[in-house]
Amino acid sequence: MGIDWERLQARRAANVRSSVTFKFGEPIEAPGTISFAGGAPPADCLPLARMAEATARAWQTSDPSVMYYGEYQGHEPLRELIAERMGRRGTHISPDEVLITNGSQQGLELIAKLFLEPGDRVIVEAPTYFGALQIFEVYESEFVPVPVDAGGIVVEALEAALQSKPTPKFMYLIPTFQNPTGIALDPTRRQQVIELARRYGVPIVEDDPYGELWFRGGDHGTLRQLGPEVIYLGTFSKTMAPALRMGWMVAPSSLMTRFTFAKEGVDIQSDRIVQRAVVYACEGGWLDEHIAEARIEYRDRCDFMLECLEREMPRGTNWTEPDGGFFIWVTLPSGANADELVKECAQQGVSYNPGSCFYTDWEPKPTLRLGFSTLSREEMREGLKRMGAVFRQHLG
């Protein structure tokens, strides 16, 4: 008698899926495909030499104790560095309020583990980051989607969601250069969102991977600086490199012990050598200089993509014009199905993330996300030329 692995899996296993689902049955990115799905620094913005030097120094200066278990909340100099950097952005916290995580994605997992019971309701933006939906679904939560417009989450709709019953457990927001839209929450709305959190007793989970990557208009700051009703998630994945898997959570001190225990149950601790390497790499103001240079590159790439969109997209198409981050959100003419069109695009050697990936219902939408950070200008030019030809053929 063989083992029936399907029968043995927990009910929640049915909710475990890829962070992006294309309902096609076959991979869509053949060799040579120009993919606009990426959301990471380009190769020429990765600090390979700096990290190699810092990592070597971390190994050379570490005594044997670093090879053992320890520093469960995180390397104290790294937590001090994070607190200092956030303080310069207007968010004043103590290093004791910082937990080092295996990327901010682990922070989402820990929040879900501590807060979500099956059937709990979570407010999310519509659209929102699919990696968060991926985690919350496994914990059998129910979503309360709230629309966004050019100014960010719609406050009136958010209040209606907070008034709904059962009361949502928390709201998950990406207020600055949101993934997938690139939109930043309006300053007035930021204060209104905080006031709503206080009024209804529903905390905010603020995911802020792009906050430092503004290239027009300056730093928007954080929701966390406006009040302690916020659990804040940050990461070095976008400012340095994703493979570092080095992120952090800022949480009320009353929760820190339990969050640390929860992390210990998952991976015991974050990599102690990498934590030291990040501290060494950031010495002497290097990270500020690195980010300043990257902003110029991202601004130029974004502007180039906007020019290409103007030239290649069919009439009736609209798109966001972000002031930071990695993404542009495209809305095709009414009636378009971006899920179907991506299959046609794949045949022409170009791909993107359909808008359905970023909504809780996963239904086809006339929207798509384009990443401008990883592709060269020539790749963007050629990729959008191919994409535009497909769209014009089907949409006029």
C-alpha positions as CSV (number, residue, x, y, z in Angstrom):
1,M,0.0,0.0,0.0
2,G,1.5,3.3,-1.1
3,I,1.3,6.5,0.9
4,D,-1.5,8.9,-0.1
5,W,0.4,12.2,0.2
6,E,-2.5,14.3,-1.0
7,R,-4.8,12.9,1.8
8,L,-2.2,13.5,4.5
9,Q,-1.7,17.2,3.7
10,A,-3.3,19.8,6.0
11,R,-6.3,21.7,4.7
12,R,-4.3,24.9,4.4
13,A,-1.9,23.2,2.0
14,A,-4.5,23.9,-0.7
15,N,-3.7,27.6,-0.2
16,V,0.1,27.2,-0.8
17,R,0.9,28.4,-4.3
18,S,3.5,30.2,-6.3
19,S,3.8,33.9,-5.6
20,V,2.7,34.6,-9.1
21,T,0.2,32.3,-10.8
22,F,-0.3,32.4,-14.6
23,K,-3.3,30.2,-15.5
24,F,-1.6,28.8,-18.6
25,G,-0.3,25.4,-17.8
26,E,3.0,26.0,-19.5
27,P,5.9,28.4,-18.7
28,I,5.6,31.6,-20.6
29,E,9.2,32.8,-20.6
30,A,11.1,31.0,-23.3
31,P,14.8,31.7,-23.7
32,G,15.3,35.2,-25.1
33,T,12.1,36.5,-23.6
34,I,12.2,40.1,-22.4
35,S,10.5,40.0,-19.1
36,F,9.0,43.1,-17.4
37,A,8.1,41.0,-14.3
38,G,11.3,41.8,-12.4
39,G,11.3,44.1,-9.3
40,A,14.9,44.2,-8.1
41,P,18.1,46.3,-8.5
42,P,19.8,45.9,-11.9
43,A,23.2,44.1,-12.1
44,D,25.1,47.4,-12.3
45,C,23.5,48.6,-9.0
46,L,24.5,45.5,-7.1
47,P,27.4,46.2,-4.7
48,L,29.5,43.1,-5.4
49,A,32.9,44.5,-4.6
50,R,31.7,46.3,-1.5
51,M,29.9,43.2,-0.2
52,A,32.9,41.0,-1.0
53,E,35.2,43.2,1.0
54,A,32.7,43.5,3.9
55,T,32.0,39.8,4.0
56,A,35.7,39.0,4.1
57,R,36.1,41.5,7.0
58,A,33.2,39.9,8.8
59,W,34.8,36.5,8.7
60,Q,38.3,37.8,9.6
61,T,37.1,39.8,12.6
62,S,34.6,37.3,14.1
63,D,35.6,35.1,17.0
64,P,34.4,31.5,17.3
65,S,31.4,32.5,19.3
66,V,29.8,34.0,16.2
67,M,29.7,30.4,14.7
68,Y,27.2,29.4,17.4
69,Y,23.6,30.1,18.0
70,G,22.9,33.6,19.3
71,E,21.7,37.2,18.7
72,Y,18.2,35.9,18.2
73,Q,16.8,39.4,17.9
74,G,19.6,40.4,15.6
75,H,23.2,41.8,15.7
76,E,23.0,44.9,18.0
77,P,25.2,47.1,15.8
78,L,22.9,46.3,12.8
79,R,19.8,47.2,14.9
80,E,21.5,50.4,15.9
81,L,22.3,51.2,12.3
82,I,18.7,50.6,11.3
83,A,17.4,52.8,14.1
84,E,19.8,55.6,13.2
85,R,18.8,55.5,9.5
86,M,15.1,55.4,10.3
87,G,15.6,58.3,12.7
88,R,17.1,60.4,9.9
89,R,13.9,59.8,7.9
90,G,11.8,61.1,10.8
91,T,11.0,57.7,12.4
92,H,12.5,57.7,15.9
93,I,12.8,54.2,17.4
94,S,15.0,52.3,19.8
95,P,17.2,49.4,18.6
96,D,15.3,47.3,21.1
97,E,12.2,47.7,18.9
98,V,14.0,46.2,15.9
99,L,13.9,42.5,15.0
100,I,16.2,41.3,12.2
101,T,14.4,39.1,9.8
102,N,15.2,36.9,6.8
103,G,14.0,39.6,4.4
104,S,10.8,41.5,5.1
105,Q,8.9,38.5,3.7
106,Q,9.7,36.7,6.9
107,G,8.3,39.6,8.8
108,L,5.0,39.1,7.1
109,E,5.1,35.4,8.0
110,L,5.7,36.1,11.6
111,I,2.9,38.6,11.8
112,A,0.5,36.1,10.2
113,K,1.7,33.4,12.6
114,L,1.1,35.6,15.7
115,F,-2.1,37.3,14.7
116,L,-4.2,35.3,12.2
117,E,-6.8,32.6,13.1
118,P,-8.7,30.8,10.3
119,G,-11.4,33.2,9.1
120,D,-9.8,36.4,10.4
121,R,-10.3,39.3,8.1
122,V,-7.3,41.4,6.7
123,I,-7.7,44.7,5.0
124,V,-5.5,44.9,1.9
125,E,-5.2,47.4,-0.9
126,A,-6.7,46.5,-4.3
127,P,-4.3,45.9,-6.0
128,T,-1.6,44.8,-3.6
129,Y,1.7,42.8,-3.3
130,F,1.0,39.1,-4.2
131,G,3.7,37.9,-1.8
132,A,1.6,39.1,1.1
133,L,-1.6,37.4,-0.2
134,Q,0.5,34.3,-0.6
135,I,1.3,34.2,3.1
136,F,-2.1,35.4,4.5
137,E,-4.0,32.8,2.4
138,V,-2.1,29.9,4.0
139,Y,-3.4,31.1,7.4
140,E,-6.9,30.8,6.0
141,S,-7.6,34.5,6.4
142,E,-10.4,36.4,4.5
143,F,-9.5,39.5,2.6
144,V,-11.2,42.9,2.7
145,P,-9.9,44.7,-0.4
146,V,-10.0,48.5,-0.5
147,P,-9.4,50.4,-3.8
148,V,-6.6,52.7,-4.4
149,D,-6.6,55.8,-6.7
150,A,-3.9,58.3,-7.7
151,G,-3.6,59.4,-4.1
152,G,-3.3,55.9,-2.6
153,I,-5.8,54.0,-0.6
154,V,-9.3,55.5,-0.7
155,V,-10.0,56.7,2.8
156,E,-13.8,56.6,2.7
157,A,-13.7,53.0,1.5
158,L,-11.1,52.2,4.2
159,E,-13.4,53.5,6.9
160,A,-16.3,51.4,5.5
161,A,-14.0,48.3,5.6
162,L,-13.1,49.1,9.2
163,Q,-16.7,49.4,10.2
164,S,-17.6,46.0,8.7
165,K,-18.0,43.0,10.9
166,P,-16.3,41.0,12.1
167,T,-13.7,43.7,12.7
168,P,-10.6,43.1,10.6
169,K,-7.5,41.9,12.5
170,F,-5.1,44.4,10.8
171,M,-4.6,46.4,7.6
172,Y,-1.7,45.6,5.3
173,L,-0.5,48.7,3.4
174,I,2.4,49.7,1.1
175,P,2.0,53.5,1.4
176,T,5.1,54.5,-0.5
177,F,5.7,53.7,-4.2
178,Q,3.3,50.8,-3.8
179,N,3.8,47.4,-5.4
180,P,2.2,47.1,-8.0
181,T,1.0,50.6,-8.8
182,G,4.0,52.8,-7.9
183,I,1.6,55.2,-6.2
184,A,2.6,57.0,-2.9
185,L,-0.1,57.7,-0.3
186,D,-1.0,61.4,-0.2
187,P,0.3,63.2,3.0
188,T,-3.2,64.1,4.1
189,R,-4.4,60.6,3.7
190,R,-1.5,59.3,5.7
191,Q,-2.7,61.2,8.8
192,Q,-6.3,60.1,8.1
193,V,-5.2,56.4,7.9
194,I,-3.5,56.7,11.3
195,E,-6.5,58.4,12.8
196,L,-8.8,55.6,11.5
197,A,-6.4,52.9,13.0
198,R,-6.8,54.6,16.4
199,R,-10.5,55.1,16.1
200,Y,-11.3,51.5,15.3
201,G,-8.5,49.9,17.2
202,V,-7.1,48.1,14.1
203,P,-3.3,48.2,13.7
204,I,-1.4,48.8,10.5
205,V,1.2,46.6,9.0
206,E,3.4,49.0,6.9
207,D,5.5,47.3,4.2
208,D,8.2,49.8,3.1
209,P,10.7,48.2,0.7
210,Y,10.8,51.3,-1.6
211,G,10.6,54.2,0.8
212,E,14.3,55.3,0.3
213,L,14.1,54.9,-3.5
214,W,12.4,58.1,-4.3
215,F,13.8,59.9,-7.3
216,R,11.4,62.9,-7.5
217,G,9.7,64.8,-4.7
218,G,11.8,63.7,-1.8
219,D,11.3,61.3,1.1
220,H,7.7,60.6,2.0
221,G,8.7,59.3,5.4
222,T,6.8,56.4,7.1
223,L,3.4,55.8,8.7
224,R,5.3,54.5,11.7
225,Q,6.6,58.0,12.4
226,L,3.0,59.2,12.8
227,G,2.1,56.8,15.6
228,P,2.8,53.5,17.3
229,E,-0.3,51.8,15.8
230,V,2.1,50.5,13.1
231,I,4.2,47.4,12.7
232,Y,6.8,48.4,10.2
233,L,8.7,46.2,7.8
234,G,11.9,47.2,6.0
235,T,14.5,45.5,3.9
236,F,18.0,45.8,2.3
237,S,16.8,43.8,-0.7
238,K,16.0,46.8,-2.8
239,T,18.7,49.2,-1.6
240,M,21.5,46.6,-1.6
241,A,20.7,43.1,-2.9
242,P,17.8,40.6,-2.6
243,A,20.1,37.6,-2.0
244,L,21.3,39.1,1.4
245,R,17.9,38.1,2.8
246,M,18.3,40.9,5.4
247,G,15.2,42.7,6.5
248,W,13.8,44.0,9.8
249,M,10.6,44.6,11.7
250,V,9.8,47.5,14.0
251,A,7.2,46.4,16.5
252,P,6.0,47.6,20.0
253,S,8.3,46.5,22.7
254,S,5.4,44.5,24.2
255,L,5.4,42.2,21.2
256,M,9.1,41.9,20.6
257,T,9.7,38.9,22.8
258,R,7.0,36.9,21.2
259,F,8.1,37.9,17.7
260,T,11.6,36.8,18.6
261,F,10.4,33.5,19.9
262,A,8.3,33.0,16.7
263,K,11.4,33.7,14.6
264,E,13.4,31.3,16.7
265,G,10.9,28.6,15.9
266,V,11.3,29.2,12.2
267,D,15.1,29.6,11.6
268,I,16.5,30.3,15.1
269,Q,18.4,33.4,13.9
270,S,19.4,35.4,10.8
271,D,22.8,34.9,9.3
272,R,25.3,36.3,11.8
273,I,28.1,36.8,9.3
274,V,25.8,38.6,6.8
275,Q,24.5,40.9,9.5
276,R,28.1,42.0,10.3
277,A,28.9,42.3,6.6
278,V,25.9,44.7,6.1
279,V,27.1,46.8,9.0
280,Y,30.7,47.0,7.6
281,A,29.4,47.8,4.1
282,C,27.4,50.7,5.3
283,E,30.2,52.4,7.2
284,G,31.4,55.9,6.2
285,G,28.1,56.8,4.6
286,W,28.5,54.3,1.8
287,L,24.8,53.3,1.7
288,D,23.6,56.9,1.4
289,E,26.0,57.4,-1.6
290,H,24.9,54.1,-3.1
291,I,21.2,54.9,-2.9
292,A,21.8,58.4,-4.2
293,E,23.5,57.0,-7.3
294,A,20.8,54.4,-7.7
295,R,18.0,57.0,-7.6
296,I,19.4,58.7,-10.6
297,E,19.5,55.4,-12.5
298,Y,16.0,54.5,-11.6
299,R,14.7,57.9,-12.5
300,D,16.3,57.7,-15.9
301,R,15.0,54.2,-16.5
302,C,11.5,55.1,-15.4
303,D,11.4,58.2,-17.7
304,F,12.7,56.1,-20.6
305,M,9.9,53.5,-20.1
306,L,7.3,56.3,-19.9
307,E,8.5,57.6,-23.3
308,C,8.3,54.1,-24.7
309,L,4.8,53.6,-23.4
310,E,3.7,56.9,-24.9
311,R,5.0,55.7,-28.3
312,E,3.9,52.1,-28.2
313,M,0.6,51.7,-26.3
314,P,-2.8,51.7,-28.0
315,R,-5.1,54.6,-27.7
316,G,-7.2,54.6,-24.5
317,T,-4.3,53.1,-22.4
318,N,-3.3,54.9,-19.1
319,W,-0.5,54.4,-16.7
320,T,0.9,55.7,-13.5
321,E,4.0,58.0,-13.4
322,P,5.8,57.1,-10.2
323,D,8.2,59.3,-8.3
324,G,10.1,56.3,-6.9
325,G,10.2,52.5,-6.6
326,F,10.4,50.0,-9.4
327,F,7.0,49.8,-11.1
328,I,4.5,51.3,-13.5
329,W,0.9,50.2,-13.5
330,V,-0.7,50.1,-16.9
331,T,-4.5,50.1,-17.5
332,L,-5.6,49.0,-21.0
333,P,-8.8,50.1,-22.6
334,S,-12.0,48.8,-21.1
335,G,-12.8,45.1,-21.9
336,A,-9.1,44.1,-22.3
337,N,-8.0,40.9,-20.7
338,A,-4.4,41.1,-19.6
339,D,-4.3,37.4,-18.7
340,E,-5.1,36.4,-22.2
341,L,-2.9,39.0,-23.8
342,V,0.2,37.9,-21.9
343,K,0.0,34.6,-23.7
344,E,0.0,36.4,-27.0
345,C,2.9,38.5,-25.9
346,A,4.9,35.4,-24.8
347,Q,4.7,34.2,-28.4
348,Q,6.4,37.4,-29.4
349,G,9.1,37.1,-26.8
350,V,7.9,39.5,-24.1
351,S,6.2,39.0,-20.7
352,Y,4.7,40.9,-17.8
353,N,2.7,40.4,-14.6
354,P,-1.1,40.5,-15.4
355,G,-3.1,42.6,-13.0
356,S,-5.0,39.6,-11.7
357,C,-2.0,38.5,-9.7
358,F,-2.4,41.5,-7.4
359,Y,-6.0,41.1,-6.5
360,T,-7.7,38.8,-4.0
361,D,-10.1,37.4,-6.5
362,W,-7.5,36.5,-9.1
363,E,-10.0,37.4,-11.9
364,P,-8.7,38.7,-15.2
365,K,-8.3,42.5,-15.3
366,P,-7.4,45.1,-18.0
367,T,-4.3,45.9,-16.0
368,L,-0.6,44.9,-15.8
369,R,2.5,45.7,-13.9
370,L,5.8,46.7,-15.6
371,G,9.1,46.7,-13.8
372,F,11.6,49.3,-15.1
373,S,14.5,48.6,-12.7
374,T,16.1,45.5,-14.1
375,L,16.0,46.0,-17.9
376,S,18.4,47.9,-20.1
377,R,17.1,50.7,-22.3
378,E,17.5,48.6,-25.4
379,E,15.5,45.8,-23.7
380,M,12.8,48.2,-22.7
381,R,12.6,49.7,-26.2
382,E,12.4,46.3,-27.9
383,G,10.1,44.7,-25.3
384,L,7.6,47.5,-25.4
385,K,7.6,47.6,-29.1
386,R,6.7,43.9,-29.2
387,M,4.1,44.3,-26.5
388,G,2.6,47.4,-28.1
389,A,2.2,45.5,-31.4
390,V,0.3,42.7,-29.7
391,F,-1.9,45.2,-27.8
392,R,-2.7,47.2,-30.9
393,Q,-3.5,44.1,-32.9
394,H,-6.1,43.0,-30.4
395,L,-7.3,46.3,-29.0
396,G,-7.1,48.6,-32.0
